[in-house]
Amino acid sequence: MDTKSKLLLIVAFMLLGITTATIVNISLNFREYSIDSAIDKANMTATIVKDGLTAHMVNGIMDKRQYFLDKVSTNDGVKSLWVVRSQNVTKQYGEGLHSESARDAIDAKVLTTGETIKEVSEKASQILLRVTIPYKAESNGGSPNCLSCHDVKHQDTLGAISMEFDISAVRNSGFITILKILSINLLFIVVVLFLLNHYISPYTKLFTNLRTGIKRAHSGDFTHNFSTSVGGDAKLIISQMNTLFGKMQETFGDIKYNLATFIPDGCVSSSDPLYEAKMIIRELSDIYKFKKTIELDSSKDMVYIRITDVLKTKFEIAHFAFYEVSNVLSERKLIYISEAGSICYAEVEKNALECRAHRTKTDVISTEFINLCQTCDAKDLKYVCIPFSINADNSLVLSMTAKTEEELSRINSHSLSIKNYLEAAKPVIESKILMDKLRDTSLRDGMTGLYNRRFLEEFIDKIMGQAQREKETYSVMMLDVDFFKMVNDTYGHDVGDKVIVAIGKVLKENTRNADLAIRYGGEEFVVMLHNASDEGALEVAHKIHSAFGALTFDVGAGEKLQKTMSIGVSKFPIDGDTIWKCIKFADTALYKAKTTGRNKIVVYTHEMSEDENVR
């Protein structure tokens, strides 16, 4: 029901209520008026009868009183009339004409109490008013004196007159009057409603028009044109509303589509474009703050920590694993994993192509197909795996797990937003990777691919500090090619370079990822074996020594060249409290090997530092 109908209905009910109250009041007044009129007539009739009977008694014609009573009873409105005698009068004069004794309980009660009784009897066909009025003996010294004729006392009841009045005509007259009043009121209501409808219709149309425009504006459509036939201030307001909506359409009309260029569809979904725009702006603001933060981070690893924090706090993802993938080597490195552990089999770490998400470059959602990823051991867990490409050489994989489909659906609903954060981080990560590569290049020997002395100088304190905190050890080896200068002098630097490159290859093949192989300078190399036992360190030294000694180098004209190396070994922190000292002690042991015949492995002892020929 529209506003106008409600208003007209309310006014109609109010007017009908007033009409009903008026009619009820008039009806009650008519009833009381008719009864009061009949009672007045009864009192007058009773007085007439009393005076007439007294006159008959004084004149000695009481036997003629019936004629008088019949004449009185024929008055308009009197249906019946009778006179009753009290016991005192009956005892003195007899029962009278037509047995003038009490006819009913009302007569008897009036004779006993001396009080007037009025009683209304209403039926569908008529209304009767019964009035019984007592006659009392009077002896006020005037004329007549009742006590002179009756053997009674003053104010004793001599008798009573009972009358019945038909007041139906008054009721019918009142009913007709009420119908007239009702008709007039109904006509008045119709006229009022007609006039009200005529004058408020333009305003209700205006309100309806405003409501339609506002409803469309709530959906992001400000093209509604407001109109009204009302003049004055209303017309001015409509003009201002049209101007306002025109400006809002220019400002907000295409806001969703403009913002969609920054945030893909589906990240924020709402039937209200303005609310959607608000959420997109908030998302853009959060991503902008995130990007500005990571741009100032010192390393790629710190950026990864930021992404992990966003996943935990903003998206409230409790269980996930975050991987960095080398597209060149098809290997992936774990960045972060929650306490729940990885759902992937071990072979995926060695061969990233075993990961379905990385291989297909598409999101993998476990609920889409039974046992979708064959290299996942999810058991009762649900999972969403998101691949993300950084550049041709590097990618990321995010694996998120949930215990219920509802939780999985919630996680999956954040997928697009998560990708927005990864997209914002992409240029920063790519820049950090490039910087790492440049830095790694500056820290590596271009000929062998091993770390150079600059690396050692830059990171030795950090490596040593970590080793001291973790109670770790390093076996330090100093390697040198025997008579290397003769190779350059005899066969040229090209052959010398081949020897250097071969040493680098031998060191790579005979050391672990946790170990460090460094070209210290010229033909000198340093190898640092992480947490190696004394026996293990010597075993590695012998492997390197033997592998290099077995190499042959083509020097031209069919001639082959074989070289040997000498190796000095020390141990941190057993031999020295700093790695630099241990490198020096390994160099001392190397010198011992050189001066005692070359082509051998010598382990450092403290006595060597005391020997002036070795120092």
PyMOL commands that set and color helices and strands:
alter all, ss='L'
color gray80, all
select helices_A, chain A and resi 3-58+62-73+87-93+105-113+146-148+168-218+233-252+255-259+273-295+300-313+347-350+352-354+356-360+366-368+405-413+415-442+453-469+484-491+493-509+534-549+579-595+606-610
alter helices_A, ss='H'
color red, helices_A
select strands_A, chain A and resi 78-85+117-122+127-136+157-166+320-326+331-337+364-365+382-389+394-402+451-452+474-481+516-521+524-530+553-556+559-561+565-572+601-603
alter strands_A, ss='S'
color yellow, strands_A
deselect
rebuild
show_as cartoon
